[in-house]
Amino acid sequence: MKNFRIGQIVPSSNTTMETEIPAMLTSRYPLFPEEHFTFHSARMRMMHVSPEELKKMDIDSDRCALELSDARVDVMAYACLVAIMCQGAGYHKVSQERLKNTVSANQSNAPVLSSAGALIDSLNLLDYKKIAIITPYMKPLTQQVIDYIEAAGIEVVDSISLQVSDNLEVGRLDPMNLVGYADKLNIGQADGVVLSCCVQMPSLPAIQLVQDRLEKPVLSASIATVYQMLKTLGLEARVPNAGHLLSGAF
């Protein structure tokens, strides 16, 4: 049996990453019975998804990384996409390097990922040049996310903002409503669809359904995070019914 400790740095009001990440990784057990995962989180204070709260929250990420390194997790992810993306182009690299130094100083060699970096890296791996996205954010924050993605060389050809600023309410959104929203996206030129460009907006139950419906590859920020976790751990990146990226083809 191979045991892996999964660490996540999450906003205090996030309820989705501690649901979707375990759901994806434990759904692998019938395929990979030799694997076992445990899940560990540290929280940064944040209730409303505003630039001010996000920047204030980001300061807490060092404390959270230090706490998770005490547990000697095997990999940790900064699980808030917009907190990174609202800081300016390429900030995920700055954040990951800083947090890596924090855990190294605590005699931990845990690799540090971020959901923002995982999404960019996964889109580059897939060689997607054009995407369509759905976010729960207010439109100005969605634009900051678009700017961040486009600064990485990936064009956002269409987007839908659900304009929910209360992070608890974002976590309560019905993922199956994304089926209807996805139907409204202009995906003619898109290489793929990011059904939830946010780690708090639930989407996992709708991913495979929307992919089959649109006949386009579909992923989410949480799916990209799991992909990068699995690759970092040296494991096959395969999760049942979780879209193209986790099909095992990569």
TORPA-282320 format. One record per residue (C-alpha): residue in three letters; x, z, y. Coordinates in steps of 0.02 Angstrom, whole numbers, plus 50000, padded with zeros to 5 digits. Layout:
% residues N
ALAXZY
...
END
This chain:
% residues 250
MET500005000050000
LYS500644995150172
ASN500055006850309
PHE500015001150490
ARG499625011750643
ILE498775001650781
GLY498905008550957
GLN497825003451105
ILE497935007851289
VAL496135006451348
PRO495125009951506
SER494215026551489
SER492535017451494
ASN493015004251366
THR491995005451206
THR492274988051134
MET494104986651086
GLU493975002150977
THR492514993350892
GLU493044975150877
ILE494894977550835
PRO494534989250687
ALA493094977950632
MET494244962850623
LEU495704971550540
THR494684981050410
SER493714965150367
ARG495374958850296
TYR495384972050158
PRO494554961050024
LEU495834947350063
PHE497344958750079
PRO496974974549977
GLU498774980549996
GLU498514983250184
HIS497824998550270
PHE497615001450457
THR497315016950563
PHE496825015950745
HIS497435026450891
SER497015025451076
ALA497555032451243
ARG496435030951395
MET496685025951577
ARG495335031851698
MET494165017851757
MET492285016151777
HIS491975001151891
VAL492824984451875
SER493484982652052
PRO495244977552109
GLU495504994852183
GLU495045004352025
LEU496004992251915
LYS497624994052012
LYS497455012952017
MET497105013051830
ASP498615002351789
ILE499775016251849
ASP499145026851702
SER499735014051574
ASP501485021751565
ARG500775038751521
CYS499675030851387
ALA501115021051311
LEU502145036951304
GLU500735046451217
LEU500485032551089
SER502355031851055
ASP502245050351006
ALA501125044650862
ARG502445031950810
VAL501195017650807
ASP501835001250734
VAL501174990550877
MET500264994451038
ALA499214983651153
TYR498744986151335
ALA496904982251308
CYS496264977651480
LEU496424959351526
VAL495814959651705
ALA496864974651756
ILE498384963951720
MET497714947551787
CYS497174954651955
GLN498984959651989
GLY499594941752010
ALA500294927651904
GLY501394932751758
TYR501134951551780
HIS500864953851592
LYS502734950751567
VAL503174963851698
SER501964976451624
GLN502514973751444
GLU504354975551488
ARG504034991551585
LEU502994999151445
LYS504284993851316
ASN505605003451414
THR504445018451421
VAL504215019251233
SER506045015451199
ALA506525030651303
ASN505455040651181
GLN506455034251031
SER505065022350979
ASN505345004050938
ALA503484999650941
PRO503204982051009
VAL502084981951163
LEU500804968051187
SER499424965451313
SER497744956951296
ALA498154946451449
GLY499804940751375
ALA499014938351203
LEU497704926551275
ILE498984916151371
ASP500184915651224
SER498804910951102
LEU498154896951214
ASN499924890251227
LEU500144891551038
LEU498554881451015
ASP499204869151147
TYR497574870251244
LYS497744862151416
LYS495924864251468
ILE494704878351428
ALA493004885151477
ILE492734903851494
ILE491364916951507
THR491714933451597
PRO490644948651639
TYR491524950451808
MET490964947951985
LYS491404930452043
PRO492934935352148
LEU493724944051997
THR493314929251885
GLN494224918252011
GLN495754929551998
VAL495704927451809
ILE495544908551829
ASP497014908351950
TYR498064918351826
ILE497664906851680
GLU497964891251785
ALA499634898251847
ALA500134898151663
GLY499774879451656
ILE498034879751578
GLU496584872351675
VAL494914881351676
VAL493654867151681
ASP492104878251688
SER491664896751697
ILE490154908151695
SER490204925351780
LEU488874937751723
GLN489254948651877
VAL489174965851797
SER490334978151886
ASP489884994051790
ASN491094994151642
LEU489925004551533
GLU488564991551559
VAL489784977751512
GLY490064986551345
ARG488174987051316
LEU487914968351339
ASP487144959751188
PRO488484948351113
MET487154936651045
ASN486634932251224
LEU488304923251234
VAL487564909651123
GLY486404904251263
TYR487724905951398
ALA488934895451297
ASP487634881651287
LYS487684880751478
LEU489564878351489
ASN490254861151530
ILE491424859051383
GLY491614840151379
GLN493444840751430
ALA493834857951359
ASP495024860051213
GLY494224876951175
VAL493084890751237
VAL493534908651277
LEU491844916451240
SER492344933351312
CYS493774932751436
CYS493654951751442
VAL494054965051312
GLN492534975651355
MET491194962051339
PRO490684961751154
SER490764944551074
LEU491374946050894
PRO489674943650809
ALA489404927450906
ILE491124919450891
GLN490914909550729
LEU489104905150769
VAL489564897950940
GLN491064888650867
ASP489974880550735
ARG488634876750865
LEU489784869050995
GLU490974860850871
LYS492394866950980
PRO493684880550943
VAL493074897451008
LEU494074913251036
SER494034929051141
ALA495274940851223
SER495064953051078
ILE495334939450948
ALA496934933951037
THR497504952151037
VAL497224953750849
TYR498134937350818
GLN499654943350914
MET499594960450829
LEU499584952550657
LYS501004940650696
THR502024954850772
LEU501774965050613
GLY502294950150506
LEU500564948350428
GLU499534932750396
ALA498404929450546
ARG496784927750451
VAL495134936550482
PRO493474930750406
ASN492194923150526
ALA493264925850680
GLY493494908150742
HIS494864895150739
LEU496354905750793
LEU496104918150651
SER495674905250520
GLY497374906950439
ALA497944889950503
PHE499194897750624
END
